[in-house]
Amino acid sequence: MLWRKQKKLRFDNKMIVMKKMILILLMASIFVVACKKNSEEKLNRLSGTWELIESNSPKTMYAQGAGNKTIFTTSSYKDYRQNKLVDSGSYAITNSSTDSLGQWNGNISMNTLPCYFYVRKDTLEIDAPGIIFTNAVYIKIDD
């Protein structure tokens, strides 16, 4: 009788260990999937059509619907002023992070021009040192 109790106890211990291992594997899988989704979401946050509403140097406010917009895909952009293409090319994002308020920021290189960007909700801000639009503020108008 004692032998059967010991055998059952060993079996129960093995089941507990197996359940813990399954739980750990499940948690690791969720973590991996969640991280991948976060990276894809960041790229999707920049992709779309952004309308220029304000720039500094000198301070200028732009009327909505005037054709001042930048269109980002996952790797390229097109910049329009009054519905005329004025610049286009590729861009790369480096050193990006998301702060506690949900603002995504980092370095963006547009045709090798180094800039700094911030995305919060439907607002994009680009700081470009040493050019006409030192600071440009956009609102997202289309995904």
C-alpha positions, 0 to 999 in steps of 0.5 A: 500500500505504501508503494502505491502511495509513493508511486501516485505521489511521484506521478502527481509531482510530475504532473505539477512540473509538466503544468508549470512547463506548459504555463511557462511556454504559453507565457513565452509565446504570448510575450514573443507575439506581443513584441512583434505586434508592437513593432508592426503597430509602430510602423503603421502609426507613421504610414498614411497621409499627414497634413501640415498644419504648422511650421516654425522659422518663420511661424506659419499656420496652414489651412486644412485642405490646402494640399500641404501633406506628406504621405508615408509608406513603410519605407518611403515618403512623398512631400506635397506643397499646394498639391505639388510634389516637392520632395520624395524618397526613402526614410529610416527610423532609428532609436525609437521608443514610446514614453509613458504617455504613449508618445512614440519618438526617435530619429528619422532620416529622410533622404539622409537628412537627420531629423527627430520625430514625435507621434502622439495620437493623430499628431506628428511633429518633425524637428529638422535642424538647419532647414526652412521647416525647423519644426513641422506639425502634422495631423493624420488625415488618412491611413 
